[in-house]
């Protein structure tokens, strides 16, 4: 069944639009002639400054200004329609491809503020050849004047990027419904900075035991903001590993094993200035393991000295349920890290080949799919850590430190098989990372 919300579009406007595929060229009909019985030709609509770039991210609002010049004698009130020349295809899993409040706008006309203006974002099955309505903005009805200058703010979230670079048809009508002005505007929706909850964060412990936090910027060429001090005393631990993805908004849980083999839990607070709540004791005996790795959903896997991997499933009433045996042979790996999202584990073998184990499902004894090869040459690195998105492509990333102390960023990519893995190209983050004895 077609899913459509009520469109704020005049029926005459919808009828004047030719079919257009999503992301395709503009398909507006020519500006209409004056309505029957109207002597004057319709006026013009002109955009100030040409096409407007609208970042789809957390940059904040940008301002669209356009002026409508009306012919003499127009009787008010004047109504305006504002519609994009593209349409939204239903998302692959059903539902809208954009968020409920994908664009937030305010409107003013001739300096008079009218408050919030509502967007309508109807969507249709991709198979529909000619959607009847397209994304539109409701503009205020105003008194007639020779010139009307509209000021519209647009604050778009990340999902707005699917709108692409549409043209906009603006049409003004008088009190009789006759067209009194019409014209085209241009909006370019571009991928903007992800919100803090979508950007990754990396933690590093220096040799004095101080833990530092690097929050992602969303810009791959400078992926980290200036580091922040979390606190001292972290050299009490022989292992510190994230069990859910760390993000720049202060979320992400971790566990830490002390020298006596006791495992402690640190819950994320959602406060970047103090990202971890006071620790809670999980239990002892964790010195039996040579590696502990989070699997992204709060659970973890641990490798014992015989190379056997064990799965600990996260539970609500107790930190972890009884361990379940996954299998042997895991001593082949010299490094294990959680993938940057809750989709599996990465392991580097003794030959320097990186492998990806995709998360399979809820069965503790069978948590992973068959491993898949990412690539070779990874034994050049002394530390490897999966992260959430550090750029703008929504895929989890990875950072790796080489023997000279340089940190490199590998942006995530999606293979034809649909799995997410680190890409083959790396970008230098910077030097001096040998000051840290632990990066995660």
C-alpha positions in Angstrom: 0.0 0.0 0.0 1.3 3.5 -0.9 2.3 5.4 2.2 1.6 9.1 1.9 1.3 11.9 4.4 -1.0 14.8 3.5 1.0 17.0 1.2 0.9 20.8 1.5 0.6 21.2 -2.3 -2.0 22.8 -4.4 -3.7 20.4 -6.8 -2.8 22.7 -9.7 0.9 22.6 -8.8 1.0 18.8 -8.7 -0.7 18.5 -12.1 1.9 20.8 -13.6 4.8 18.6 -12.7 6.2 16.1 -15.2 7.4 12.7 -13.9 10.9 12.7 -12.5 13.0 9.8 -11.1 14.6 10.3 -7.7 17.8 12.3 -8.1 17.0 13.0 -11.7 16.9 16.3 -13.6 14.5 19.1 -12.9 11.0 18.4 -14.3 9.0 21.5 -13.7 6.7 22.8 -16.5 7.3 26.3 -17.8 5.9 29.1 -15.6 2.1 29.3 -16.2 0.5 32.0 -18.1 -1.7 34.5 -16.3 -5.0 33.1 -15.2 -8.0 33.7 -17.3 -9.4 37.2 -16.7 -6.1 38.5 -15.3 -4.6 41.3 -17.4 -1.1 41.3 -16.0 1.5 38.7 -16.6 2.7 36.9 -13.5 5.7 38.4 -11.6 9.0 36.8 -10.9 10.7 34.9 -8.1 14.4 35.4 -7.7 16.8 33.7 -5.3 19.4 35.8 -3.5 22.9 34.6 -4.1 22.1 31.7 -6.4 21.9 28.0 -5.3 22.1 27.4 -1.6 24.2 24.6 -0.1 22.4 22.9 2.8 24.6 20.7 5.0 22.8 17.6 6.1 24.4 17.3 9.5 24.9 19.1 12.7 26.3 22.4 11.2 23.1 24.2 12.1 20.7 26.2 9.9 21.4 28.1 6.7 19.2 30.8 5.3 17.4 30.9 2.0 16.2 34.3 0.7 14.1 34.9 -2.3 12.1 37.8 -3.6 8.8 37.7 -5.4 7.9 40.7 -7.5 4.1 40.9 -8.1 2.2 42.8 -10.8 0.3 45.9 -9.9 -3.2 45.5 -8.4 -2.8 42.1 -6.8 -5.5 41.5 -4.2 -4.5 39.6 -1.1 -4.1 37.5 0.8 -1.2 36.0 -1.1 -0.5 32.2 -0.8 2.8 30.5 -1.8 3.6 26.9 -2.7 7.1 25.6 -2.5 7.9 22.1 -3.9 11.0 20.2 -4.7 11.4 18.6 -8.2 12.4 15.3 -6.8 10.6 12.6 -4.9 11.4 10.1 -2.1 11.5 6.4 -2.7 10.5 4.1 0.1 13.4 2.8 2.1 14.5 -0.8 1.5 13.1 -2.0 4.7 9.9 0.0 4.3 9.1 3.4 5.7 10.4 6.8 5.0 14.0 7.2 3.9 14.3 10.4 5.9 13.7 11.1 9.6 10.4 12.5 10.9 11.9 16.0 11.3 14.5 15.8 8.5 14.4 19.6 7.9 13.4 22.2 10.5 12.5 25.6 9.1 11.3 29.0 10.2 9.8 31.6 7.8 9.5 35.4 7.7 8.2 37.6 5.0 9.2 41.3 4.6 10.8 41.1 8.0 7.7 39.8 9.8 8.4 36.4 11.5 5.9 33.7 11.1 7.6 31.0 13.3 8.1 27.4 12.3 7.1 26.3 8.8 6.2 22.6 8.3 7.8 20.3 5.7 5.9 17.4 4.2 7.9 14.4 3.0 5.7 11.9 1.2 7.3 8.7 0.0 6.3 6.0 -2.4 7.4 2.6 -3.6 10.3 2.8 -6.1 8.1 1.0 -8.6 5.6 3.9 -8.7 6.1 5.6 -12.1 4.7 9.0 -11.3 4.3 10.0 -7.7 1.4 12.5 -7.3 3.2 14.8 -4.8 6.7 15.7 -3.9 8.5 17.1 -0.8 7.1 20.5 0.0 7.3 23.3 2.5 4.3 25.2 3.8 4.8 28.9 3.5 2.7 31.5 5.3 -0.2 33.3 3.8 0.5 37.1 3.8 -1.0 40.4 2.8 -0.4 41.5 -0.8 2.5 43.8 -1.6 4.4 44.8 -4.7 7.4 42.9 -3.4 7.5 40.0 -1.0 10.9 39.0 0.4 10.9 35.5 2.0 13.5 34.4 4.5 13.5 30.6 5.3 16.0 28.9 7.6 16.8 25.2 6.8 18.4 23.0 9.5 18.7 19.5 7.9 19.7 16.3 9.6 21.9 13.6 8.1 19.0 11.9 6.3 18.4 14.9 4.1 21.4 14.0 2.0 19.1 11.7 -0.1 17.3 14.8 -1.4 20.4 15.6 -3.6 20.4 18.8 -5.5 16.8 19.6 -6.4 15.3 22.6 -8.0 12.4 24.2 -6.2 9.3 25.6 -7.9 7.8 28.6 -6.0 4.4 29.8 -7.1 2.4 32.7 -5.5 -1.4 33.0 -6.0 -3.8 35.8 -5.1 -7.1 35.7 -3.3 -8.8 34.4 -6.4 -6.3 31.6 -6.9 -4.7 33.2 -9.9 -0.9 32.9 -10.3 0.7 36.2 -9.6 4.4 35.2 -9.5 6.5 32.0 -10.2 10.1 31.0 -10.4 12.7 28.4 -9.6 15.2 28.2 -6.7 18.1 25.8 -6.1 19.0 23.8 -3.1 22.0 21.5 -2.8 21.8 19.1 0.1 25.3 17.8 0.9 26.5 15.3 3.5 27.3 17.3 6.7 29.0 16.5 10.0 27.4 13.6 11.8 25.9 14.2 15.2 28.1 13.4 18.2 26.1 10.2 18.7 27.1 9.1 15.2 30.8 10.0 15.5 33.4 7.7 17.1 35.8 8.2 20.0 39.1 6.7 20.7 40.8 6.3 24.1 44.5 6.0 24.8 46.4 5.3 28.1 49.8 6.9 28.6 52.7 5.3 30.5 51.7 7.3 33.6 48.4 5.6 33.7 46.4 8.6 32.5 43.5 7.9 30.1 42.9 10.3 27.3 39.9 10.7 25.1 39.9 11.7 21.4 36.5 12.5 20.0 35.8 12.2 16.3 35.2 15.3 14.3 33.4 13.8 11.3 36.2 15.1 9.0 38.5 12.3 7.8 41.4 14.7 7.1 41.5 15.8 10.8 39.5 13.0 12.5 40.1 13.9 16.1 39.4 17.0 18.2 42.0 18.0 20.8 42.4 15.2 23.4 40.6 15.4 26.7 41.9 14.0 30.0 39.6 11.3 31.4 41.6 10.6 34.6 44.5 8.8 36.2 45.1 5.4 37.7 44.3 3.3 34.6 47.7 1.6 34.8 46.0 -0.6 37.5 44.6 -2.6 34.6 46.3 -5.2 32.4 43.5 -5.0 29.8 40.9 -2.3 29.0 38.4 -3.1 26.2 35.2 -1.5 24.9 32.1 -3.7 24.9 29.9 -1.2 23.1 30.9 1.4 20.6 32.4 4.6 22.0 30.9 7.7 20.5 31.7 11.4 20.8 28.6 12.1 22.9 30.1 10.2 25.8 28.4 6.8 25.2 30.1 3.4 25.1 30.7 0.9 27.9 34.0 -0.9 28.7 35.5 -3.5 31.0 38.9 -3.5 32.6 40.9 -6.3 34.2 43.1 -5.5 37.1 46.4 -7.2 38.0 44.6 -9.6 40.4 42.4 -10.9 37.5 39.3 -9.0 38.7 37.1 -7.7 35.9 35.4 -4.3 36.3 32.6 -2.7 34.4 32.5 1.0 33.4 29.2 2.2 32.0 29.0 5.1 29.6 27.4 8.2 30.9 26.5 10.2 27.8 28.7 13.0 29.2 31.8 13.6 27.1 33.5 15.5 30.0 33.0 12.5 32.3 32.3 9.5 29.9 32.4 6.7 32.5 30.3 6.0 35.6 32.0 4.6 38.7 33.2 1.1 38.2 31.3 -2.0 39.2 32.9 -5.4 40.1 32.0 -8.2 37.7 34.2 -11.0 39.2 37.6 -12.6 39.5 39.5 -15.3 37.5 39.9 -13.3 34.3 43.7 -13.7 34.4 43.0 -17.0 32.7 42.6 -15.1 29.4 45.3 -13.7 27.1 42.8 -11.5 25.2 39.4 -10.1 25.9 37.3 -8.5 23.1 33.9 -6.8 23.1 31.5 -7.9 20.4 29.5 -4.6 20.4 26.3 -5.6 22.1 27.7 -5.5 25.6 28.8 -9.1 25.4 32.4 -10.2 25.0 34.7 -13.1 23.9 37.8 -14.2 25.8 40.7 -16.3 24.6 42.4 -18.6 27.1 46.1 -19.7 27.0 45.2 -22.8 25.0 43.8 -20.7 22.2 40.2 -21.5 23.0 37.7 -18.7 22.6 34.8 -18.3 25.1 31.7 -16.2 24.8 30.1 -14.3 27.7 26.6 -13.2 26.9 25.4 -9.9 28.5 22.4 -10.3 30.7 20.2 -7.8 32.4 20.0 -9.3 35.9 23.7 -10.3 36.1 26.7 -8.9 34.1 27.4 -12.1 32.2 25.9 -15.5 32.0 27.9 -18.7 32.1 30.6 -18.8 29.5 30.0 -20.8 26.3 32.8 -22.4 24.2 33.2 -20.9 20.7 36.2 -23.0 19.5 39.9 -23.5 19.4 42.7 -22.2 17.2 42.5 -18.5 18.2 46.2 -18.4 19.2 46.8 -17.7 15.5 46.0 -14.1 16.2 48.4 -11.6 17.5 45.8 -8.9 17.8 42.0 -8.9 18.3 39.7 -5.9 18.4 36.0 -5.1 18.3 34.8 -3.9 15.0 33.8 -0.2 15.0 30.1 -1.1 15.2 28.2 -4.0 16.8 28.8 -6.3 13.8 31.8 -8.5 14.8 35.5 -8.8 15.6 38.7 -8.2 13.6 41.7 -10.4 14.1 45.3 -10.1 12.8 47.1 -13.4 12.3 50.8 -14.1 12.7 51.4 -13.5 9.0 50.0 -10.0 9.2 46.7 -10.9 7.5 43.6 -9.1 8.9 40.4 -11.2 9.1 36.8 -10.2 9.9 34.3 -12.3 11.9 30.8 -10.9 11.3 28.4 -11.3 14.2 26.0 -14.1 13.5 23.3 -13.9 16.1 22.2 -14.5 19.7 23.6 -18.1 20.1 26.5 -17.7 22.5 28.3 -20.8 21.3 28.1 -19.7 17.7 28.5 -15.9 17.7 30.3 -15.5 14.3 30.0 -16.3 10.7 32.9 -17.9 8.8 35.9 -15.5 8.8 36.5 -13.3 5.7 39.9 -12.0 4.6 40.4 -8.2 4.7 44.0 -8.0 3.6 47.6 -8.5 4.3 50.5 -6.3 5.7 48.9 -5.5 9.0 51.9 -6.7 11.0 53.5 -3.3 10.5 51.3 -2.1 13.3 51.8 -2.2 17.1 48.2 -1.3 17.9 44.9 -1.7 16.1 41.5 -0.4 17.2 38.1 -0.5 15.6 36.1 2.7 16.0 32.7 4.1 15.0 32.5 6.6 12.1 35.3 9.2 12.0 34.4 10.6 8.5 31.0 11.0 7.0 30.1 7.8 5.2 28.3 6.1 8.1 30.6 3.1 8.0 32.7 2.0 11.1 36.5 2.8 10.8 39.7 1.6 12.2 42.9 3.2 13.5 46.3 1.6 13.6 49.7 2.7 15.0 52.9 1.8 13.3 56.3 1.2 14.9 57.3 4.9 14.4 54.4 6.0 16.5 52.3 7.3 13.6 48.6 6.7 13.7 46.7 5.9 10.5 43.0 6.0 9.7 41.4 3.3 7.6 37.9 4.4 6.6 35.3 1.6 6.5 33.8 0.3 3.3 31.1 -2.0 2.3 32.0 -5.0 0.1 29.8 -6.4 -2.6 28.9 -9.1 -0.1 27.5 -6.3 2.1 29.9 -6.8 4.9 31.6 -3.8 6.5 35.4 -3.9 6.6 38.3 -1.4 6.8 39.2 0.0 3.4 42.5 -0.5 1.6 43.5 3.2 1.7 44.9 4.8 4.8 45.2 8.5 5.9 47.8 9.8 8.3 46.3 11.1 11.5 49.6 12.2 13.1 52.7 11.1 15.0 53.6 10.8 18.7 51.2 8.0 19.5 54.1 5.9 21.0 53.4 7.8 24.2 50.5 5.4 24.7 50.8 1.8 25.8 47.1 1.1 25.1 44.8 2.4 22.4 41.1 1.3 22.1 
